[in-house]
Amino acid sequence: MLGRVHRMRDSQEFSLTVRRGSKAAQPTLVCHVVPGTGGLTSVGFVVSKQVGPSVVRNQVKRRLRHLMRERLDLVPPGSRVVVRALPASSAAESATLAEHLDEALVKAGSRSRTRGSS
């Protein structure tokens, strides 16, 4: 499970990350990444009611938190990441979610690096 120190809780931080971050979409999720320059990486999750009832939404969040914990090293230290689950995530297997999360983090991370160097 992703530690509390890495969890994003402030709604302004969510909004800034979604607005200013680079976005990468996959069939089951969308990642928004704002690269950091050091410190702790913070990660937030958005799972709407379109994903399913509360039990399903919480299961999706738990699976994503677990997967993200193993992937914190894919983003620069101090980065802000928002993972938005799409309705297809409720039926997806963990291996599929992991693959989509990896691809989205790599795409969003590379876009944010090229955006920052311009």
N, C-alpha and C positions, 0 to 999 in steps of 0.2 A: 504494500500500500504506500502511496505517496505521503511523505511526512508533512505534518502541519505547517512547518516553516516554508514549504514550497507551494502551499496552496494560496491562490489568489482569492481574496474575499471582498475587496472594495469594488463597488459597482463602477466607480470612475476609472479604476484600473482596467476593468473589463472593457469599458467603452473606448478608452484610449488605445488599447491593444487591438481591438477590432477595427477601429477607424484608421490608425496609423500603421498597423502591422501589415506585412506581406501575407497574402492569402494563398493557400493551396487546397484545392478541393479533390476529394475522392468520393467514390460511390456511397460510403457509409459515414464520412465525417469531413469537416472542414477545419483546417488549422490556420490560425493567425499568429504570426511571430514578429515580435519587436526585439531585435538583437540587443544584448547587454554588453557592458564593458567590464564586468566583474561583479562579485557578490553572489547572492543567492538567486537562482532562477525561480520565478513564480509561475504557476500553472493554474488555469481555471477551466472549468468545464461547463458547457451550456447544453442542457438536454431538455428540449421543449415537450409539451404535452402531445405533440404529433408523434413522438417516438412510442408512446403507449401510456398505460396507467402508471401510477407511482411506483409500483413494485418493479415494473420493467425498466422505468427510467433510472431507478436506483441501482438496479443490476448493471445497466449500461455504464453508469458513472463509476461503479466499483471496478468494472473490468477496465475501463479507460484509465483510471487512477493507477491500477496495478501495472498496466502496460507502459504508462508514461514514466513511472518510477525507474524502469529499466532503461529508459531512453533519454534521461536527463543530460547525458553526455553528448547527445546529438546536437544540442543547441549551445551557443556560447554562454559562459557563466553570466548571470545577471539578466538574462533574457526574460521576456514576458511571453507566455504562450497561452492562447485560448483555443481549446478543442471543442468544436460544436458538433454534436452528434446529429446525424440525419435519421429520418424514420427507418431507413434500411439497416441501421446499426442494431436494432432490437432483434432482428432475425439472423444477424451475421455471427459466425463462429469467432472465437477468440483469435485464431490464427489469421483469419481474414482481417479482423480489426487491427491486429498487429502489423500486418503487411501494409494496410492502408495508412496507418499512423506513421510508419517508417517513411513511406513515399511522400506523404504530406509534409512531414518535418524536414526532409531533405530538400524538397521543392521550395517550401516557404523560407527555409534558412538560406538557400542559395539566392533566392530573389531578394531577400533583405540585405545580403552582403553586396550584391551588385547595385542595389538601390542606394545604399549608404556610400559607395565609392564614387558615385557620379557627381 
